[in-house]
Amino acid sequence: MKIATYRATSGSGGETGIGVVQDDRIVDLKSCGLPGDMMSLLKGGIDVAAIESRLGGGTTLALADVELLAPIPNPGKVLAIGLNYGDHIAESGMEAPKHQVWFNKQHNCINGPYAPINLPSVSPMLDYEAELCLVIGKTCKHVPKERAGEVIAGYFCGNDVSVRDWQIRAQTFQIGKSFDTHGPIGPYLVTPDEVGDPHDLDIRCLVNGEVRQNSNTKHLIFDCFDAIEHLTQAFTLDVGDVLFMGTPSGVGAAMKPASWLVEGDVVRVEIDKLGHIENTVVPEQAETRIG
């Protein structure tokens, strides 16, 4: 099942909601007597069969009449793992990590699947990273790997947009990974029953139609279940937390010479079974805002 967060672009004053995507239409879940926002749905548990049984009486809209938003608009924690594909480690000139290397992306970076991403006013070193993402559906701690699948509510595409000079200024990577708009995700949450094995999905990134990254999630060094086992040894994962699972080779920083994103570039991330996101680079409007 594909569940999207959306904003109607005609006829309803721009109200937001969630719905099940069926071909070129979306069935609004609130009109089916179900929660009307993603966090409430996640907290109640996504019962695919129960949702499907209630879709017949729901209001439907054409996908052309809605704007798809980030499926998890306001996640709690946004965590990303670095150096998690062997080929990316090689192109980075770094040693393979003995342990999982995690960093925070601030929640303000979360962005819609087709929304513009900012070219920062403070740096030209803007880069892309196609990534498999997942969202936590059950509060959890000390989860063994063999049970990690139980706490995953769904998967989606992500782009861990990176400002490279700001990234390397500190070992935490945090600021350079957290600029506003630099975490587009979507286009919808795909439930695990529809994904099957998340560790056998082709993943690609294209810039202006040129394939830059082309790999498969089977090449993850630490897979999704390893990640949950590892993180929950340290702290609780909460409903709505989002994990970015790392990027394969082909990033702009590793090209010779480096190829940074510039105004007007269109970055597309595709993952089999999960659809695609596509974001255009626009100059940041660097205006002081207080309050």
Secondary structure as GFF3:
##gff-version 3
##sequence-region A 1 291
A	DSSP	beta_strand	2	8	.	.	.	ID=ss1
A	DSSP	beta_strand	16	22	.	.	.	ID=ss2
A	DSSP	beta_strand	25	28	.	.	.	ID=ss3
A	DSSP	three_ten_helix	30	32	.	.	.	ID=ss4
A	DSSP	alpha_helix	38	44	.	.	.	ID=ss5
A	DSSP	alpha_helix	48	52	.	.	.	ID=ss6
A	DSSP	three_ten_helix	55	57	.	.	.	ID=ss7
A	DSSP	beta_strand	60	62	.	.	.	ID=ss8
A	DSSP	three_ten_helix	63	65	.	.	.	ID=ss9
A	DSSP	beta_strand	66	68	.	.	.	ID=ss10
A	DSSP	beta_strand	78	82	.	.	.	ID=ss11
A	DSSP	alpha_helix	86	92	.	.	.	ID=ss12
A	DSSP	beta_strand	101	104	.	.	.	ID=ss13
A	DSSP	three_ten_helix	107	109	.	.	.	ID=ss14
A	DSSP	beta_strand	110	111	.	.	.	ID=ss15
A	DSSP	beta_strand	117	119	.	.	.	ID=ss16
A	DSSP	beta_strand	126	127	.	.	.	ID=ss17
A	DSSP	beta_strand	130	136	.	.	.	ID=ss18
A	DSSP	three_ten_helix	145	151	.	.	.	ID=ss19
A	DSSP	beta_strand	152	159	.	.	.	ID=ss20
A	DSSP	beta_strand	162	163	.	.	.	ID=ss21
A	DSSP	alpha_helix	164	168	.	.	.	ID=ss22
A	DSSP	three_ten_helix	175	177	.	.	.	ID=ss23
A	DSSP	beta_strand	183	190	.	.	.	ID=ss24
A	DSSP	alpha_helix	192	195	.	.	.	ID=ss25
A	DSSP	beta_strand	202	207	.	.	.	ID=ss26
A	DSSP	beta_strand	210	216	.	.	.	ID=ss27
A	DSSP	three_ten_helix	217	219	.	.	.	ID=ss28
A	DSSP	alpha_helix	224	234	.	.	.	ID=ss29
A	DSSP	beta_strand	242	244	.	.	.	ID=ss30
A	DSSP	three_ten_helix	252	254	.	.	.	ID=ss31
A	DSSP	beta_strand	266	271	.	.	.	ID=ss32
A	DSSP	beta_strand	275	283	.	.	.	ID=ss33
###
